[in-house]
Amino acid sequence: MIFYTYGEKTKEYTGTQNAFIDPLETKKQDKNVYLVPANATAKKPLKTKENQAVVFNGSEWEIVADYRNKTYYLGTEQHEMKELGDLPKGATFGPVEPKKTLEELKEKKLDELTAAGHQYDNQLVNENMVINSSLGFKANADLRSQNNINGLIAANKEPVAYVDSQNAVHSLTLAQLNTLLAECIENGQYLYQQKWAYRAQINACTTKEDLAAITFEFRMKDFS
């Protein structure tokens, strides 16, 4: 006959063990009587799922939580589960950073704004910086394009073959190149104006919800 064994301390199911017949009791009772192993029962254990264990309560098997050897966090403090049972109240499997104040969230948002603005004022090449020029075509306005226009002006020759953002070629005079350069520079100032407007909007927020609703969408100036 099979008996189901459990640990002496935790009462957790440990496996099976075959029981031997007690010859004296079997003879007395005229039926098979088995020698019950220590810490064992004839009752079959319940089936468990992940993070569960089955223990014997003295009369029945019951399911308990089992997170042993798993790392959990209380806030940012790390712990390891050593015993059977539920995790402590408020425990998570990843660190939970303390909630930031409105002022801390504003600083973070301002950092995001700075990073968003740098893609226009620090990057040499930015294919999103395209303006509608008063000259009747779309032109790249990033720093590399401004440097190229400056180079054409410095060459002091006209007309000049200029390639716009759509790879169309235009014959421009020096005066037109100067107009185009002025528009690129003015577009940069327009982007700065948007950045400062966003900064003011962030600083004016009085709730975290209003702050979270702010998204950055920079627009190029239209000179057409």
C-alpha positions as CSV (number, residue, x, y, z in Angstrom):
1,M,0.0,0.0,0.0
2,I,1.2,3.5,-0.8
3,F,1.4,6.3,1.8
4,Y,2.1,9.9,1.1
5,T,4.8,11.5,3.2
6,Y,5.3,15.0,4.4
7,G,8.1,17.0,6.1
8,E,8.3,17.0,9.9
9,K,8.4,20.8,10.2
10,T,6.7,22.3,7.2
11,K,4.3,19.3,6.7
12,E,4.9,19.8,3.0
13,Y,4.3,16.8,0.7
14,T,7.7,15.1,0.0
15,G,6.8,11.9,-1.9
16,T,5.5,8.3,-1.5
17,Q,6.5,5.3,0.5
18,N,5.3,1.7,0.4
19,A,4.0,0.5,3.7
20,F,4.5,-3.0,5.0
21,I,1.9,-5.3,6.5
22,D,1.8,-5.6,10.3
23,P,1.6,-9.4,10.7
24,L,0.4,-9.3,14.3
25,E,-2.4,-6.8,13.8
26,T,-3.3,-8.5,10.5
27,K,-3.7,-11.8,12.3
28,K,-5.7,-10.3,15.1
29,Q,-8.1,-8.4,12.9
30,D,-8.2,-11.0,10.1
31,K,-7.5,-8.3,7.5
32,N,-4.5,-6.5,6.2
33,V,-3.2,-3.9,8.6
34,Y,-0.3,-1.8,7.5
35,L,2.5,-0.2,9.4
36,V,2.0,3.5,8.8
37,P,5.3,5.3,8.1
38,A,6.2,8.3,10.2
39,N,4.9,11.6,8.8
40,A,2.7,9.9,6.3
41,T,-1.0,9.5,5.4
42,A,-3.0,7.3,3.0
43,K,-4.8,10.4,1.7
44,K,-3.7,11.4,-1.8
45,P,-2.3,15.0,-2.0
46,L,-4.1,17.7,-3.9
47,K,-2.6,18.8,-7.3
48,T,-0.7,22.1,-7.2
49,K,-0.1,24.9,-9.7
50,E,2.8,27.3,-10.1
51,N,3.8,29.0,-6.9
52,Q,1.8,26.5,-4.8
53,A,2.7,23.7,-2.4
54,V,0.5,21.2,-0.6
55,V,0.8,20.5,3.1
56,F,-0.9,18.2,5.5
57,N,-2.7,19.9,8.4
58,G,-3.1,16.8,10.5
59,S,-6.3,15.5,8.8
60,E,-6.4,16.9,5.3
61,W,-4.1,18.2,2.6
62,E,-4.4,21.9,1.8
63,I,-2.9,24.3,-0.7
64,V,-0.5,27.1,0.4
65,A,1.4,29.7,-1.5
66,D,5.0,28.9,-2.3
67,Y,7.3,31.8,-3.4
68,R,10.4,30.4,-1.8
69,N,13.7,31.5,-3.3
70,K,11.9,34.2,-5.3
71,T,13.1,37.8,-5.0
72,Y,10.4,40.4,-4.1
73,Y,10.4,44.1,-3.4
74,L,8.8,46.3,-0.7
75,G,9.1,49.6,-2.4
76,T,12.7,49.7,-3.6
77,E,14.0,47.3,-0.8
78,Q,14.9,43.8,-2.1
79,H,14.0,40.6,-0.2
80,E,14.0,36.9,-0.8
81,M,11.2,34.6,0.3
82,K,12.4,31.9,2.6
83,E,9.3,30.1,3.8
84,L,6.0,28.8,2.5
85,G,3.1,31.3,2.5
86,D,1.9,34.5,0.8
87,L,4.1,37.4,-0.1
88,P,4.0,40.3,2.4
89,K,1.2,42.9,1.7
90,G,2.3,45.4,-0.9
91,A,5.1,43.2,-2.2
92,T,6.0,43.2,-6.0
93,F,8.4,41.3,-8.2
94,G,10.0,44.5,-9.4
95,P,11.2,47.6,-7.5
96,V,8.6,50.3,-7.1
97,E,10.1,53.8,-7.2
98,P,8.7,56.3,-4.8
99,K,6.1,58.6,-6.3
100,K,7.6,61.8,-7.6
101,T,6.4,65.2,-6.5
102,L,4.9,67.6,-9.1
103,E,8.2,69.6,-9.1
104,E,10.2,66.5,-9.7
105,L,8.0,65.5,-12.6
106,K,8.3,69.0,-14.0
107,E,12.1,68.7,-14.0
108,K,11.8,65.4,-15.8
109,K,9.4,66.9,-18.4
110,L,11.8,69.8,-18.9
111,D,14.6,67.4,-19.6
112,E,12.4,65.7,-22.1
113,L,11.7,69.1,-23.8
114,T,15.5,69.8,-23.9
115,A,16.1,66.5,-25.6
116,A,13.3,67.1,-28.1
117,G,14.6,70.5,-28.9
118,H,18.2,69.3,-29.4
119,Q,17.2,67.3,-32.4
120,Y,16.6,70.6,-34.2
121,D,19.3,72.9,-32.8
122,N,22.2,70.4,-32.2
123,Q,21.9,67.8,-34.9
124,L,23.7,68.6,-38.1
125,V,21.3,66.6,-40.2
126,N,17.6,66.5,-39.5
127,E,15.4,65.4,-42.4
128,N,12.3,66.6,-40.6
129,M,13.4,70.2,-40.8
130,V,11.7,71.1,-44.1
131,I,10.2,74.6,-44.7
132,N,7.9,75.9,-47.4
133,S,10.0,78.6,-48.9
134,S,8.6,81.8,-50.3
135,L,10.6,80.9,-53.4
136,G,8.0,78.3,-54.2
137,F,9.5,75.0,-53.1
138,K,10.2,72.9,-50.0
139,A,13.8,73.3,-48.7
140,N,15.8,71.6,-46.0
141,A,16.5,73.9,-43.1
142,D,18.8,71.9,-40.9
143,L,22.3,73.0,-39.9
144,R,24.0,71.1,-42.8
145,S,21.7,72.8,-45.3
146,Q,22.4,76.2,-43.9
147,N,26.1,75.6,-44.1
148,N,25.7,74.5,-47.8
149,I,23.7,77.7,-48.6
150,N,26.4,79.8,-46.8
151,G,29.0,78.1,-49.0
152,L,27.1,78.9,-52.2
153,I,26.7,82.5,-51.1
154,A,30.4,82.8,-50.3
155,A,31.3,81.5,-53.8
156,N,29.7,84.7,-55.1
157,K,28.6,83.3,-58.4
158,E,25.2,83.2,-59.9
159,P,22.9,81.7,-61.0
160,V,23.4,78.7,-58.7
161,A,21.9,75.2,-59.1
162,Y,20.1,74.5,-55.9
163,V,18.6,71.1,-55.0
164,D,15.5,71.3,-52.8
165,S,14.2,68.7,-50.3
166,Q,12.4,66.8,-53.0
167,N,15.6,66.6,-55.2
168,A,14.3,69.1,-57.7
169,V,16.9,71.5,-59.1
170,H,16.3,75.3,-59.1
171,S,18.4,78.1,-60.6
172,L,18.8,80.7,-57.9
173,T,20.3,84.2,-57.7
174,L,22.5,85.3,-54.8
175,A,19.6,87.4,-53.5
176,Q,17.3,84.3,-53.6
177,L,20.0,82.3,-51.7
178,N,20.1,85.0,-49.1
179,T,16.3,84.9,-48.8
180,L,16.4,81.1,-48.4
181,L,19.1,81.3,-45.7
182,A,17.2,84.0,-43.8
183,E,14.1,81.8,-43.9
184,C,16.1,78.8,-42.5
185,I,17.4,81.0,-39.6
186,E,14.0,82.4,-38.9
187,N,12.6,78.9,-38.8
188,G,15.2,78.1,-36.1
189,Q,14.0,81.0,-34.1
190,Y,10.4,79.9,-34.6
191,L,11.4,76.5,-33.1
192,Y,13.0,78.2,-30.1
193,Q,9.7,80.1,-29.6
194,Q,7.8,76.9,-29.5
195,K,10.3,75.4,-27.0
196,W,10.0,78.4,-24.7
197,A,6.2,78.2,-25.0
198,Y,6.3,74.5,-24.0
199,R,8.6,75.4,-21.1
200,A,6.1,78.0,-19.8
201,Q,3.3,75.5,-20.2
202,I,5.2,73.0,-18.1
203,N,6.0,75.5,-15.3
204,A,2.4,76.6,-15.2
205,C,1.0,73.1,-14.5
206,T,-0.7,72.7,-11.2
207,T,-1.5,69.0,-11.4
208,K,0.3,65.9,-12.5
209,E,-2.5,65.1,-14.9
210,D,-2.1,68.4,-16.7
211,L,1.7,67.8,-16.9
212,A,1.3,64.3,-18.3
213,A,-1.0,65.6,-21.0
214,I,1.7,67.8,-22.5
215,T,3.2,66.4,-25.7
216,F,5.9,68.0,-27.8
217,E,5.1,68.6,-31.5
218,F,7.4,71.1,-33.2
219,R,6.2,72.7,-36.4
220,M,8.2,74.3,-39.2
221,K,7.4,77.8,-40.3
222,D,5.5,78.2,-43.6
223,F,6.9,81.1,-45.7
224,S,4.7,80.3,-48.8
